[in-house]
Amino acid sequence: MAENVPQHTHCHICMKAIPIGETYCSEECKQKYQSMAKRRKLMVYLMYGMLAALIVVIMLYNR
Ligand SMILES: [Zn+2]
């Protein structure tokens, strides 16, 4: 199976074909990605917080 498509990659946000070496097709997609990454980081902190709370609850129950 030979693919005769010129080397390219895809925008991480909208999956549009873009030249190799690029990550996003536009400034808009770059900003979208950055706000998404920020939200994901927030979720991770939230999960850690919930885990810590859970551990405290378990420890209180086991006393
Ligand atoms: Zn894009």
N, CA, C, O and the ligand as a Tripos MOL2 file, in Angstrom:
@<TRIPOS>MOLECULE
protein
  253   251    64     0     0
PROTEIN
NO_CHARGES

@<TRIPOS>ATOM
      1 N           0.8530   -1.2020    0.0000 N.3       1 MET1
      2 CA          0.0000    0.0000    0.0000 C.3       1 MET1
      3 C           0.8800    1.2400    0.0000 C.2       1 MET1
      4 O           1.4410    1.5980    1.0350 O.2       1 MET1
      5 N           1.0020    1.8760   -1.1070 N.am      2 ALA2
      6 CA          1.8210    3.0770   -1.2090 C.3       2 ALA2
      7 C           0.9270    4.3050   -1.1700 C.2       2 ALA2
      8 O           0.0070    4.4590   -1.9730 O.2       2 ALA2
      9 N           1.2260    5.1760   -0.2070 N.am      3 GLU3
     10 CA          0.4340    6.3950   -0.1050 C.3       3 GLU3
     11 C           1.1750    7.5000   -0.8100 C.2       3 GLU3
     12 O           2.3390    7.7760   -0.5170 O.2       3 GLU3
     13 N           0.5020    8.1220   -1.7270 N.am      4 ASN4
     14 CA          1.1550    9.1470   -2.5230 C.3       4 ASN4
     15 C           0.7890   10.5510   -2.0600 C.2       4 ASN4
     16 O           0.6070   11.4620   -2.8670 O.2       4 ASN4
     17 N           0.6850   10.7050   -0.7500 N.am      5 VAL5
     18 CA          0.3310   12.0090   -0.1920 C.3       5 VAL5
     19 C           1.6090   12.7020    0.2590 C.2       5 VAL5
     20 O           2.4460   12.0750    0.9080 O.2       5 VAL5
     21 N           1.7770   13.9600   -0.0640 N.am      6 PRO6
     22 CA          2.9770   14.6720    0.4080 C.3       6 PRO6
     23 C           3.0230   14.6980    1.9340 C.2       6 PRO6
     24 O           1.9870   14.6880    2.5990 O.2       6 PRO6
     25 N           4.2280   14.7310    2.4720 N.am      7 GLN7
     26 CA          4.3940   14.7170    3.9280 C.3       7 GLN7
     27 C           3.6390   15.8700    4.5600 C.2       7 GLN7
     28 O           3.8350   17.0380    4.2220 O.2       7 GLN7
     29 N           2.7860   15.5110    5.4700 N.am      8 HIS8
     30 CA          2.0550   16.5490    6.1890 C.3       8 HIS8
     31 C           1.6220   16.0020    7.5390 C.2       8 HIS8
     32 O           1.7210   14.8030    7.7970 O.2       8 HIS8
     33 N           1.1490   16.8780    8.3800 N.am      9 THR9
     34 CA          0.6300   16.4660    9.6730 C.3       9 THR9
     35 C          -0.7340   17.1270    9.8480 C.2       9 THR9
     36 O          -1.2350   17.7630    8.9210 O.2       9 THR9
     37 N          -1.3340   16.9850   11.0160 N.am     10 HIS10
     38 CA         -2.6720   17.5440   11.1980 C.3      10 HIS10
     39 C          -2.7170   18.4550   12.4160 C.2      10 HIS10
     40 O          -2.0530   18.2270   13.4270 O.2      10 HIS10
     41 N          -3.5180   19.4800   12.2750 N.am     11 CYS11
     42 CA         -3.7390   20.4040   13.3880 C.3      11 CYS11
     43 C          -4.2600   19.6100   14.5860 C.2      11 CYS11
     44 O          -5.1530   18.7780   14.4270 O.2      11 CYS11
     45 N          -3.7190   19.8530   15.7810 N.am     12 HIS12
     46 CA         -4.1210   19.0790   16.9530 C.3      12 HIS12
     47 C          -5.5420   19.3920   17.3810 C.2      12 HIS12
     48 O          -6.1260   18.6570   18.1770 O.2      12 HIS12
     49 N          -6.0960   20.4570   16.8710 N.am     13 ILE13
     50 CA         -7.4390   20.8680   17.3050 C.3      13 ILE13
     51 C          -8.4910   20.4940   16.2720 C.2      13 ILE13
     52 O          -9.4460   19.7890   16.5950 O.2      13 ILE13
     53 N          -8.3330   20.9520   15.0370 N.am     14 CYS14
     54 CA         -9.3960   20.7470   14.0530 C.3      14 CYS14
     55 C          -9.0310   19.6840   13.0220 C.2      14 CYS14
     56 O          -9.8300   19.3920   12.1310 O.2      14 CYS14
     57 N          -7.8220   19.0940   13.1300 N.am     15 MET15
     58 CA         -7.4090   17.9760   12.2750 C.3      15 MET15
     59 C          -7.2290   18.3700   10.8060 C.2      15 MET15
     60 O          -7.1950   17.5110    9.9250 O.2      15 MET15
     61 N          -7.1180   19.6450   10.5590 N.am     16 LYS16
     62 CA         -6.8490   20.1160    9.2100 C.3      16 LYS16
     63 C          -5.4070   19.7520    8.8410 C.2      16 LYS16
     64 O          -4.5290   19.7710    9.7030 O.2      16 LYS16
     65 N          -5.1600   19.4260    7.5840 N.am     17 ALA17
     66 CA         -3.8070   19.1040    7.1460 C.3      17 ALA17
     67 C          -2.9510   20.3650    7.1630 C.2      17 ALA17
     68 O          -3.3450   21.4050    6.6360 O.2      17 ALA17
     69 N          -1.7770   20.2560    7.7760 N.am     18 ILE18
     70 CA         -0.8610   21.3930    7.8500 C.3      18 ILE18
     71 C           0.5420   20.9050    7.5500 C.2      18 ILE18
     72 O           0.8020   19.7060    7.6530 O.2      18 ILE18
     73 N           1.4660   21.8020    7.1780 N.am     19 PRO19
     74 CA          2.8400   21.3740    6.8670 C.3      19 PRO19
     75 C           3.5130   20.7510    8.0830 C.2      19 PRO19
     76 O           3.2110   21.1010    9.2240 O.2      19 PRO19
     77 N           4.4180   19.8320    7.8240 N.am     20 ILE20
     78 CA          5.1740   19.1750    8.8990 C.3      20 ILE20
     79 C           5.9560   20.2160    9.6730 C.2      20 ILE20
     80 O           6.5080   21.1500    9.0930 O.2      20 ILE20
     81 N           6.0000   20.0510   10.9810 N.am     21 GLY21
     82 CA          6.7070   21.0010   11.8210 C.3      21 GLY21
     83 C           5.7470   21.9540   12.5080 C.2      21 GLY21
     84 O           6.0740   22.5440   13.5380 O.2      21 GLY21
     85 N           4.5470   22.1050   11.9270 N.am     22 GLU22
     86 CA          3.5380   22.9390   12.5610 C.3      22 GLU22
     87 C           2.7200   22.0800   13.5130 C.2      22 GLU22
     88 O           2.6610   20.8600   13.3590 O.2      22 GLU22
     89 N           2.1000   22.7040   14.4800 N.am     23 THR23
     90 CA          1.2550   21.9510   15.4070 C.3      23 THR23
     91 C          -0.2050   22.3450   15.2440 C.2      23 THR23
     92 O          -1.1000   21.5190   15.4160 O.2      23 THR23
     93 N          -0.4440   23.6180   14.9110 N.am     24 TYR24
     94 CA         -1.8040   24.1240   14.7540 C.3      24 TYR24
     95 C          -1.9060   24.8500   13.4320 C.2      24 TYR24
     96 O          -0.9060   25.3390   12.9060 O.2      24 TYR24
     97 N          -3.1210   24.9230   12.8880 N.am     25 CYS25
     98 CA         -3.3010   25.5650   11.5960 C.3      25 CYS25
     99 C          -3.3930   27.0700   11.7490 C.2      25 CYS25
    100 O          -3.1440   27.8050   10.7940 O.2      25 CYS25
    101 N          -3.7460   27.5370   12.9310 N.am     26 SER26
    102 CA         -3.9250   28.9720   13.1120 C.3      26 SER26
    103 C          -3.7180   29.3590   14.5680 C.2      26 SER26
    104 O          -3.6560   28.5040   15.4520 O.2      26 SER26
    105 N          -3.6140   30.6510   14.8000 N.am     27 GLU27
    106 CA         -3.4570   31.1780   16.1520 C.3      27 GLU27
    107 C          -4.6760   30.8100   16.9970 C.2      27 GLU27
    108 O          -4.5690   30.5760   18.2010 O.2      27 GLU27
    109 N          -5.8420   30.7630   16.3370 N.am     28 GLU28
    110 CA         -7.0840   30.4510   17.0420 C.3      28 GLU28
    111 C          -7.0200   29.0450   17.6440 C.2      28 GLU28
    112 O          -7.3810   28.8290   18.8000 O.2      28 GLU28
    113 N          -6.5510   28.0960   16.8280 N.am     29 CYS29
    114 CA         -6.4660   26.7090   17.3080 C.3      29 CYS29
    115 C          -5.4310   26.5960   18.4140 C.2      29 CYS29
    116 O          -5.6150   25.8290   19.3590 O.2      29 CYS29
    117 N          -4.3470   27.3500   18.3080 N.am     30 LYS30
    118 CA         -3.3150   27.3280   19.3320 C.3      30 LYS30
    119 C          -3.8950   27.7940   20.6670 C.2      30 LYS30
    120 O          -3.6390   27.2030   21.7160 O.2      30 LYS30
    121 N          -4.6850   28.8700   20.5990 N.am     31 GLN31
    122 CA         -5.2780   29.3960   21.8300 C.3      31 GLN31
    123 C          -6.3050   28.4270   22.3870 C.2      31 GLN31
    124 O          -6.4270   28.2660   23.6010 O.2      31 GLN31
    125 N          -7.0450   27.7810   21.4900 N.am     32 LYS32
    126 CA         -8.0300   26.7960   21.9250 C.3      32 LYS32
    127 C          -7.3370   25.6730   22.6790 C.2      32 LYS32
    128 O          -7.8060   25.2170   23.7220 O.2      32 LYS32
    129 N          -6.2070   25.2380   22.1250 N.am     33 TYR33
    130 CA         -5.4660   24.1520   22.7620 C.3      33 TYR33
    131 C          -4.9590   24.5740   24.1340 C.2      33 TYR33
    132 O          -5.0230   23.8050   25.0930 O.2      33 TYR33
    133 N          -4.4520   25.8090   24.2210 N.am     34 GLN34
    134 CA         -3.8950   26.2680   25.4860 C.3      34 GLN34
    135 C          -4.9590   26.3660   26.5670 C.2      34 GLN34
    136 O          -4.6970   26.0420   27.7260 O.2      34 GLN34
    137 N          -6.1590   26.8110   26.2010 N.am     35 SER35
    138 CA         -7.2230   26.8890   27.2020 C.3      35 SER35
    139 C          -7.6740   25.4880   27.6010 C.2      35 SER35
    140 O          -8.0650   25.2630   28.7470 O.2      35 SER35
    141 N          -7.6230   24.5530   26.6680 N.am     36 MET36
    142 CA         -7.9790   23.1700   26.9670 C.3      36 MET36
    143 C          -6.9600   22.5560   27.9180 C.2      36 MET36
    144 O          -7.3200   21.8500   28.8600 O.2      36 MET36
    145 N          -5.6680   22.8380   27.6590 N.am     37 ALA37
    146 CA         -4.6040   22.3040   28.4990 C.3      37 ALA37
    147 C          -4.7370   22.8540   29.9120 C.2      37 ALA37
    148 O          -4.5050   22.1380   30.8860 O.2      37 ALA37
    149 N          -5.1130   24.1330   30.0220 N.am     38 LYS38
    150 CA         -5.2780   24.7610   31.3240 C.3      38 LYS38
    151 C          -6.3950   24.0650   32.0950 C.2      38 LYS38
    152 O          -6.2680   23.7770   33.2860 O.2      38 LYS38
    153 N          -7.5050   23.7990   31.3760 N.am     39 ARG39
    154 CA         -8.6450   23.1530   32.0150 C.3      39 ARG39
    155 C          -8.2620   21.7390   32.4710 C.2      39 ARG39
    156 O          -8.6690   21.2830   33.5390 O.2      39 ARG39
    157 N          -7.4680   21.0590   31.6330 N.am     40 ARG40
    158 CA         -7.0720   19.6960   31.9790 C.3      40 ARG40
    159 C          -6.2200   19.6960   33.2450 C.2      40 ARG40
    160 O          -6.3610   18.8190   34.0980 O.2      40 ARG40
    161 N          -5.3300   20.6940   33.3610 N.am     41 LYS41
    162 CA         -4.4790   20.7930   34.5280 C.3      41 LYS41
    163 C          -5.3360   21.0150   35.7760 C.2      41 LYS41
    164 O          -5.0790   20.4480   36.8380 O.2      41 LYS41
    165 N          -6.3540   21.8510   35.6180 N.am     42 LEU42
    166 CA         -7.2640   22.1310   36.7230 C.3      42 LEU42
    167 C          -7.9600   20.8530   37.1680 C.2      42 LEU42
    168 O          -8.1260   20.6100   38.3630 O.2      42 LEU42
    169 N          -8.3680   20.0340   36.1960 N.am     43 MET43
    170 CA         -9.0460   18.7750   36.4970 C.3      43 MET43
    171 C          -8.1260   17.8420   37.2710 C.2      43 MET43
    172 O          -8.5640   17.1450   38.1850 O.2      43 MET43
    173 N          -6.8400   17.8320   36.8980 N.am     44 VAL44
    174 CA         -5.8770   16.9740   37.5830 C.3      44 VAL44
    175 C          -5.7660   17.4030   39.0440 C.2      44 VAL44
    176 O          -5.7600   16.5620   39.9430 O.2      44 VAL44
    177 N          -5.6760   18.7140   39.2790 N.am     45 TYR45
    178 CA         -5.5950   19.2060   40.6480 C.3      45 TYR45
    179 C          -6.8390   18.8180   41.4260 C.2      45 TYR45
    180 O          -6.7670   18.4220   42.5890 O.2      45 TYR45
    181 N          -7.9920   18.9410   40.7580 N.am     46 LEU46
    182 CA         -9.2610   18.6000   41.3850 C.3      46 LEU46
    183 C          -9.2820   17.1310   41.7900 C.2      46 LEU46
    184 O          -9.7480   16.7760   42.8730 O.2      46 LEU46
    185 N          -8.7620   16.2750   40.8890 N.am     47 MET47
    186 CA         -8.7320   14.8390   41.1700 C.3      47 MET47
    187 C          -7.8370   14.5420   42.3680 C.2      47 MET47
    188 O          -8.1760   13.7200   43.2190 O.2      47 MET47
    189 N          -6.6960   15.2150   42.4270 N.am     48 TYR48
    190 CA         -5.7920   15.0140   43.5540 C.3      48 TYR48
    191 C          -6.4600   15.4580   44.8450 C.2      48 TYR48
    192 O          -6.3310   14.8070   45.8810 O.2      48 TYR48
    193 N          -7.1790   16.5800   44.7710 N.am     49 GLY49
    194 CA         -7.8820   17.0930   45.9410 C.3      49 GLY49
    195 C          -8.9130   16.0900   46.4240 C.2      49 GLY49
    196 O          -9.0250   15.8260   47.6210 O.2      49 GLY49
    197 N          -9.6750   15.5250   45.4720 N.am     50 MET50
    198 CA        -10.7010   14.5600   45.8290 C.3      50 MET50
    199 C         -10.0840   13.2940   46.4140 C.2      50 MET50
    200 O         -10.6160   12.7120   47.3590 O.2      50 MET50
    201 N          -8.9630   12.8780   45.8450 N.am     51 LEU51
    202 CA         -8.2560   11.6950   46.3350 C.3      51 LEU51
    203 C          -7.7860   11.9250   47.7720 C.2      51 LEU51
    204 O          -7.9220   11.0550   48.6320 O.2      51 LEU51
    205 N          -7.2360   13.1030   48.0090 N.am     52 ALA52
    206 CA         -6.7550   13.4340   49.3440 C.3      52 ALA52
    207 C          -7.9240   13.4270   50.3210 C.2      52 ALA52
    208 O          -7.8040   12.9040   51.4280 O.2      52 ALA52
    209 N          -9.0560   14.0060   49.9180 N.am     53 ALA53
    210 CA        -10.2350   14.0330   50.7700 C.3      53 ALA53
    211 C         -10.7050   12.6130   51.0630 C.2      53 ALA53
    212 O         -11.0980   12.3010   52.1870 O.2      53 ALA53
    213 N         -10.6640   11.7650   50.0570 N.am     54 LEU54
    214 CA        -11.0960   10.3690   50.2050 C.3      54 LEU54
    215 C         -10.2050    9.6480   51.2180 C.2      54 LEU54
    216 O         -10.6910    8.9060   52.0710 O.2      54 LEU54
    217 N          -8.9050    9.8770   51.1090 N.am     55 ILE55
    218 CA         -7.9570    9.2260   52.0190 C.3      55 ILE55
    219 C          -8.2250    9.6780   53.4510 C.2      55 ILE55
    220 O          -8.1870    8.8760   54.3840 O.2      55 ILE55
    221 N          -8.4980   10.9810   53.6130 N.am     56 VAL56
    222 CA         -8.7880   11.5030   54.9550 C.3      56 VAL56
    223 C         -10.0400   10.8330   55.5060 C.2      56 VAL56
    224 O         -10.0730   10.4280   56.6680 O.2      56 VAL56
    225 N         -11.0730   10.7180   54.6700 N.am     57 VAL57
    226 CA        -12.3260   10.0900   55.1080 C.3      57 VAL57
    227 C         -12.0830    8.6500   55.5140 C.2      57 VAL57
    228 O         -12.5760    8.2040   56.5500 O.2      57 VAL57
    229 N         -11.3300    7.9210   54.7090 N.am     58 ILE58
    230 CA        -11.0410    6.5070   54.9980 C.3      58 ILE58
    231 C         -10.2680    6.3890   56.3210 C.2      58 ILE58
    232 O         -10.5330    5.5050   57.1360 O.2      58 ILE58
    233 N          -9.3130    7.2980   56.5100 N.am     59 MET59
    234 CA         -8.5300    7.2670   57.7290 C.3      59 MET59
    235 C          -9.3990    7.5470   58.9400 C.2      59 MET59
    236 O          -9.2160    6.9470   59.9990 O.2      59 MET59
    237 N         -10.3600    8.4750   58.7780 N.am     60 LEU60
    238 CA        -11.2540    8.7920   59.8950 C.3      60 LEU60
    239 C         -12.1390    7.6040   60.2220 C.2      60 LEU60
    240 O         -12.4260    7.3410   61.3900 O.2      60 LEU60
    241 N         -12.5750    6.8810   59.1930 N.am     61 TYR61
    242 CA        -13.4540    5.7330   59.4030 C.3      61 TYR61
    243 C         -12.7230    4.5900   60.0920 C.2      61 TYR61
    244 O         -13.3160    3.8310   60.8590 O.2      61 TYR61
    245 N         -11.4200    4.4760   59.8070 N.am     62 ASN62
    246 CA        -10.6570    3.3440   60.3090 C.3      62 ASN62
    247 C         -10.1040    3.5750   61.7130 C.2      62 ASN62
    248 O          -9.4050    2.7180   62.2540 O.2      62 ASN62
    249 N         -10.4080    4.7110   62.2940 N.am     63 ARG63
    250 CA         -9.8680    4.9930   63.5970 C.3      63 ARG63
    251 C         -10.5390    4.1490   64.6870 C.2      63 ARG63
    252 O         -10.1910    4.2690   65.8620 O.2      63 ARG63
    253 ZN         -6.8130   24.0130   13.4400 Zn       64 ZN64
@<TRIPOS>BOND
     1     1     2 1
     2     2     3 1
     3     3     4 2
     4     3     5 am
     5     5     6 1
     6     6     7 1
     7     7     8 2
     8     7     9 am
     9     9    10 1
    10    10    11 1
    11    11    12 2
    12    11    13 am
    13    13    14 1
    14    14    15 1
    15    15    16 2
    16    15    17 am
    17    17    18 1
    18    18    19 1
    19    19    20 2
    20    19    21 am
    21    21    22 1
    22    22    23 1
    23    23    24 2
    24    23    25 am
    25    25    26 1
    26    26    27 1
    27    27    28 2
    28    27    29 am
    29    29    30 1
    30    30    31 1
    31    31    32 2
    32    31    33 am
    33    33    34 1
    34    34    35 1
    35    35    36 2
    36    35    37 am
    37    37    38 1
    38    38    39 1
    39    39    40 2
    40    39    41 am
    41    41    42 1
    42    42    43 1
    43    43    44 2
    44    43    45 am
    45    45    46 1
    46    46    47 1
    47    47    48 2
    48    47    49 am
    49    49    50 1
    50    50    51 1
    51    51    52 2
    52    51    53 am
    53    53    54 1
    54    54    55 1
    55    55    56 2
    56    55    57 am
    57    57    58 1
    58    58    59 1
    59    59    60 2
    60    59    61 am
    61    61    62 1
    62    62    63 1
    63    63    64 2
    64    63    65 am
    65    65    66 1
    66    66    67 1
    67    67    68 2
    68    67    69 am
    69    69    70 1
    70    70    71 1
    71    71    72 2
    72    71    73 am
    73    73    74 1
    74    74    75 1
    75    75    76 2
    76    75    77 am
    77    77    78 1
    78    78    79 1
    79    79    80 2
    80    79    81 am
    81    81    82 1
    82    82    83 1
    83    83    84 2
    84    83    85 am
    85    85    86 1
    86    86    87 1
    87    87    88 2
    88    87    89 am
    89    89    90 1
    90    90    91 1
    91    91    92 2
    92    91    93 am
    93    93    94 1
    94    94    95 1
    95    95    96 2
    96    95    97 am
    97    97    98 1
    98    98    99 1
    99    99   100 2
   100    99   101 am
   101   101   102 1
   102   102   103 1
   103   103   104 2
   104   103   105 am
   105   105   106 1
   106   106   107 1
   107   107   108 2
   108   107   109 am
   109   109   110 1
   110   110   111 1
   111   111   112 2
   112   111   113 am
   113   113   114 1
   114   114   115 1
   115   115   116 2
   116   115   117 am
   117   117   118 1
   118   118   119 1
   119   119   120 2
   120   119   121 am
   121   121   122 1
   122   122   123 1
   123   123   124 2
   124   123   125 am
   125   125   126 1
   126   126   127 1
   127   127   128 2
   128   127   129 am
   129   129   130 1
   130   130   131 1
   131   131   132 2
   132   131   133 am
   133   133   134 1
   134   134   135 1
   135   135   136 2
   136   135   137 am
   137   137   138 1
   138   138   139 1
   139   139   140 2
   140   139   141 am
   141   141   142 1
   142   142   143 1
   143   143   144 2
   144   143   145 am
   145   145   146 1
   146   146   147 1
   147   147   148 2
   148   147   149 am
   149   149   150 1
   150   150   151 1
   151   151   152 2
   152   151   153 am
   153   153   154 1
   154   154   155 1
   155   155   156 2
   156   155   157 am
   157   157   158 1
   158   158   159 1
   159   159   160 2
   160   159   161 am
   161   161   162 1
   162   162   163 1
   163   163   164 2
   164   163   165 am
   165   165   166 1
   166   166   167 1
   167   167   168 2
   168   167   169 am
   169   169   170 1
   170   170   171 1
   171   171   172 2
   172   171   173 am
   173   173   174 1
   174   174   175 1
   175   175   176 2
   176   175   177 am
   177   177   178 1
   178   178   179 1
   179   179   180 2
   180   179   181 am
   181   181   182 1
   182   182   183 1
   183   183   184 2
   184   183   185 am
   185   185   186 1
   186   186   187 1
   187   187   188 2
   188   187   189 am
   189   189   190 1
   190   190   191 1
   191   191   192 2
   192   191   193 am
   193   193   194 1
   194   194   195 1
   195   195   196 2
   196   195   197 am
   197   197   198 1
   198   198   199 1
   199   199   200 2
   200   199   201 am
   201   201   202 1
   202   202   203 1
   203   203   204 2
   204   203   205 am
   205   205   206 1
   206   206   207 1
   207   207   208 2
   208   207   209 am
   209   209   210 1
   210   210   211 1
   211   211   212 2
   212   211   213 am
   213   213   214 1
   214   214   215 1
   215   215   216 2
   216   215   217 am
   217   217   218 1
   218   218   219 1
   219   219   220 2
   220   219   221 am
   221   221   222 1
   222   222   223 1
   223   223   224 2
   224   223   225 am
   225   225   226 1
   226   226   227 1
   227   227   228 2
   228   227   229 am
   229   229   230 1
   230   230   231 1
   231   231   232 2
   232   231   233 am
   233   233   234 1
   234   234   235 1
   235   235   236 2
   236   235   237 am
   237   237   238 1
   238   238   239 1
   239   239   240 2
   240   239   241 am
   241   241   242 1
   242   242   243 1
   243   243   244 2
   244   243   245 am
   245   245   246 1
   246   246   247 1
   247   247   248 2
   248   247   249 am
   249   249   250 1
   250   250   251 1
   251   251   252 2
@<TRIPOS>SUBSTRUCTURE
     1 MET1         2 RESIDUE 1 A MET
     2 ALA2         6 RESIDUE 1 A ALA
     3 GLU3        10 RESIDUE 1 A GLU
     4 ASN4        14 RESIDUE 1 A ASN
     5 VAL5        18 RESIDUE 1 A VAL
     6 PRO6        22 RESIDUE 1 A PRO
     7 GLN7        26 RESIDUE 1 A GLN
     8 HIS8        30 RESIDUE 1 A HIS
     9 THR9        34 RESIDUE 1 A THR
    10 HIS10       38 RESIDUE 1 A HIS
    11 CYS11       42 RESIDUE 1 A CYS
    12 HIS12       46 RESIDUE 1 A HIS
    13 ILE13       50 RESIDUE 1 A ILE
    14 CYS14       54 RESIDUE 1 A CYS
    15 MET15       58 RESIDUE 1 A MET
    16 LYS16       62 RESIDUE 1 A LYS
    17 ALA17       66 RESIDUE 1 A ALA
    18 ILE18       70 RESIDUE 1 A ILE
    19 PRO19       74 RESIDUE 1 A PRO
    20 ILE20       78 RESIDUE 1 A ILE
    21 GLY21       82 RESIDUE 1 A GLY
    22 GLU22       86 RESIDUE 1 A GLU
    23 THR23       90 RESIDUE 1 A THR
    24 TYR24       94 RESIDUE 1 A TYR
    25 CYS25       98 RESIDUE 1 A CYS
    26 SER26      102 RESIDUE 1 A SER
    27 GLU27      106 RESIDUE 1 A GLU
    28 GLU28      110 RESIDUE 1 A GLU
    29 CYS29      114 RESIDUE 1 A CYS
    30 LYS30      118 RESIDUE 1 A LYS
    31 GLN31      122 RESIDUE 1 A GLN
    32 LYS32      126 RESIDUE 1 A LYS
    33 TYR33      130 RESIDUE 1 A TYR
    34 GLN34      134 RESIDUE 1 A GLN
    35 SER35      138 RESIDUE 1 A SER
    36 MET36      142 RESIDUE 1 A MET
    37 ALA37      146 RESIDUE 1 A ALA
    38 LYS38      150 RESIDUE 1 A LYS
    39 ARG39      154 RESIDUE 1 A ARG
    40 ARG40      158 RESIDUE 1 A ARG
    41 LYS41      162 RESIDUE 1 A LYS
    42 LEU42      166 RESIDUE 1 A LEU
    43 MET43      170 RESIDUE 1 A MET
    44 VAL44      174 RESIDUE 1 A VAL
    45 TYR45      178 RESIDUE 1 A TYR
    46 LEU46      182 RESIDUE 1 A LEU
    47 MET47      186 RESIDUE 1 A MET
    48 TYR48      190 RESIDUE 1 A TYR
    49 GLY49      194 RESIDUE 1 A GLY
    50 MET50      198 RESIDUE 1 A MET
    51 LEU51      202 RESIDUE 1 A LEU
    52 ALA52      206 RESIDUE 1 A ALA
    53 ALA53      210 RESIDUE 1 A ALA
    54 LEU54      214 RESIDUE 1 A LEU
    55 ILE55      218 RESIDUE 1 A ILE
    56 VAL56      222 RESIDUE 1 A VAL
    57 VAL57      226 RESIDUE 1 A VAL
    58 ILE58      230 RESIDUE 1 A ILE
    59 MET59      234 RESIDUE 1 A MET
    60 LEU60      238 RESIDUE 1 A LEU
    61 TYR61      242 RESIDUE 1 A TYR
    62 ASN62      246 RESIDUE 1 A ASN
    63 ARG63      250 RESIDUE 1 A ARG
    64 ZN64       253 GROUP 0 **** ****
